[in-house]
Structures are given as structure tokens and as C-alpha cells.
Amino acid sequence: MAVNQKILGLDLGIASCGWAVLEIGDGDGRIIAAGARCWEAPEVDRVPSGGVTVPVRSVATLSGRSVSG
């Protein structure tokens, strides 16, 4: 008799949180439940180490990432 394990997987982002509950058994597995919660992304980052607030969009532009919205 095999014991099935349940695993909670999380994917945390700046504007969302994804989750899934998996059941793993004898060489197979299945998704029991999954979902996601989304919210508005912050426009201004919290105060960085320099003490100056910086808009998130300008940081993303400087790093070469594309920001939509």
C-alpha cells in the first residue's frame, strides 16, 4: 500500500499569486486544485536603500524589461 503525498505549490508575483495542490503517488500524480489571485501592480516601489521612491515602470525600462499597462 503506497502513501500519497500532497504538495502545495505557490507562484508569488508582484501582481498575482498562483497556487496548486498536487497529489503524488506511485509514479503518477494529479492536480487536485489550482487557482490564481490577481491585483493591481504598484506604480511606485517601496523606499529603496537610497531613501528615494522610484516609479516601478522606470526601473523596468532601465533593466530592459517590457512593462504593459
Backbone as numpy.savetxt, mean C-alpha at the origin, in Angstrom:
# Nx Ny Nz CAx CAy CAz Cx Cy Cz
-3.17 -35.88 8.17 -4.01 -34.70 8.17 -3.12 -33.46 8.17
-3.30 -32.59 7.20 -2.49 -31.39 7.07 -3.15 -30.21 7.77
-2.31 -29.34 8.26 -2.81 -28.12 8.90 -2.74 -26.98 7.89
-3.85 -26.30 7.68 -3.88 -25.15 6.77 -3.46 -23.90 7.53
-2.63 -23.10 6.87 -2.20 -21.83 7.44 -3.00 -20.72 6.80
-3.33 -19.71 7.60 -3.96 -18.49 7.07 -2.93 -17.38 7.11
-2.84 -16.64 6.03 -1.87 -15.56 5.91 -2.61 -14.28 5.55
-2.27 -13.19 6.26 -2.81 -11.87 5.96 -1.74 -11.10 5.20
-2.05 -10.67 3.98 -1.13 -9.88 3.19 -1.61 -8.45 3.12
-0.70 -7.49 3.32 -1.03 -6.07 3.27 -0.16 -5.36 2.24
-0.75 -4.39 1.56 -0.03 -3.54 0.62 -0.39 -2.10 0.97
0.50 -1.44 1.72 0.23 -0.09 2.20 0.83 0.93 1.26
0.03 1.89 0.85 0.48 2.96 -0.03 0.13 4.32 0.54
0.53 5.36 -0.18 0.27 6.72 0.30 -1.21 7.08 0.20
-1.94 6.45 -0.72 -3.36 6.78 -0.89 -4.24 5.53 -0.90
-3.71 4.39 -0.47 -4.52 3.17 -0.46 -3.92 2.12 0.45
-4.75 1.15 0.79 -4.33 0.00 1.57 -5.01 -1.23 0.97
-4.24 -2.15 0.44 -4.79 -3.38 -0.11 -4.54 -4.52 0.86
-5.44 -5.49 0.89 -5.30 -6.61 1.81 -5.84 -7.89 1.19
-5.36 -9.01 1.68 -5.85 -10.32 1.24 -5.62 -11.33 2.35
-6.54 -12.27 2.49 -6.40 -13.38 3.41 -6.28 -14.64 2.56
-5.17 -15.35 2.73 -4.89 -16.56 1.96 -4.92 -17.77 2.88
-5.31 -18.90 2.34 -5.24 -20.16 3.07 -4.32 -21.08 2.29
-3.24 -21.51 2.93 -2.23 -22.35 2.29 -2.29 -23.74 2.91
-2.35 -24.75 2.05 -2.42 -26.13 2.53 -1.36 -26.99 1.89
-1.68 -28.23 1.60 -0.75 -29.20 1.00 -0.45 -28.84 -0.45
0.50 -27.94 -0.66 0.91 -27.60 -2.01 -0.09 -26.77 -2.80
-1.17 -26.36 -2.19 -2.13 -25.51 -2.89 -2.53 -24.37 -1.96
-3.21 -23.41 -2.51 -3.66 -22.28 -1.72 -4.87 -21.65 -2.37
-5.57 -20.85 -1.59 -6.72 -20.15 -2.14 -6.88 -18.80 -1.45
-7.47 -17.87 -2.15 -7.77 -16.56 -1.60 -9.11 -16.64 -0.91
-9.13 -16.35 0.39 -10.37 -16.38 1.15 -11.11 -15.06 0.99
-10.40 -13.95 1.09 -11.00 -12.63 0.95 -9.91 -11.64 0.54
-10.33 -10.56 -0.12 -9.39 -9.52 -0.53 -10.14 -8.22 -0.71
-9.43 -7.13 -0.61 -10.07 -5.84 -0.79 -9.04 -4.72 -0.76
-9.56 -3.49 -0.88 -8.70 -2.31 -0.84 -9.51 -1.13 -0.35
-8.82 -0.23 0.31 -9.40 1.04 0.74 -8.56 2.13 0.11
-9.22 3.12 -0.46 -8.52 4.24 -1.10 -8.98 5.55 -0.47
-8.07 6.51 -0.43 -8.40 7.84 0.06 -7.59 8.84 -0.72
-7.87 10.13 -0.51 -7.16 11.19 -1.22 -5.70 11.25 -0.79
-4.81 11.35 -1.75 -3.38 11.47 -1.44 -3.11 12.86 -0.89
-2.22 12.99 0.08 -1.92 14.32 0.61 -1.23 15.19 -0.43
-1.57 16.46 -0.44 -0.95 17.40 -1.37 0.37 17.94 -0.82
0.49 17.97 0.51 1.70 18.50 1.14 2.26 17.42 2.06
3.55 17.16 1.93 4.22 16.18 2.77 4.33 16.73 4.19
4.44 15.82 5.16 4.71 16.27 6.53 6.06 16.96 6.57
6.31 17.67 7.60 7.54 18.47 7.69 8.76 17.55 7.60
9.57 17.70 6.53 10.79 16.89 6.42 11.85 17.35 7.41
13.01 16.74 7.39 14.06 17.01 8.38 14.51 18.47 8.36
14.40 19.15 7.22 14.81 20.55 7.13 13.82 21.52 7.75
12.61 21.05 8.07 11.61 21.90 8.69 10.75 22.67 7.71
10.92 22.46 6.40 10.14 23.17 5.40 9.19 22.19 4.74
7.91 22.57 4.62 6.97 21.69 3.94 7.18 21.79 2.43
7.09 20.66 1.77 7.32 20.58 0.33 6.12 19.89 -0.30
5.50 20.50 -1.34 4.39 19.82 -2.01 4.85 18.47 -2.56
4.03 17.44 -2.37 4.37 16.09 -2.82 4.59 16.05 -4.32
3.79 16.80 -5.06 3.92 16.79 -6.53 5.30 17.26 -6.98
5.88 18.27 -6.32 7.19 18.75 -6.74 8.28 17.72 -6.42
8.17 17.01 -5.32 9.13 15.96 -4.98 9.06 14.84 -6.00
7.84 14.45 -6.37 7.68 13.37 -7.36 8.24 13.80 -8.71
8.06 15.07 -9.08 8.59 15.56 -10.35 10.11 15.53 -10.34
10.71 15.94 -9.23 12.17 15.95 -9.13 12.74 14.54 -9.19
12.01 13.57 -8.66 12.50 12.19 -8.67 12.25 11.48 -9.99
11.54 12.15 -10.92 11.29 11.56 -12.22 10.03 10.72 -12.30
9.25 10.69 -11.22 8.01 9.92 -11.23 6.90 10.77 -11.81
5.94 10.11 -12.41 4.78 10.79 -12.95 3.67 10.81 -11.90
3.08 11.97 -11.67 1.99 12.10 -10.70 0.76 12.57 -11.46
-0.31 11.80 -11.39 -1.53 12.19 -12.08 -2.50 12.82 -11.10
-3.41 13.62 -11.61 -4.44 14.16 -10.74 -4.63 15.57 -10.86
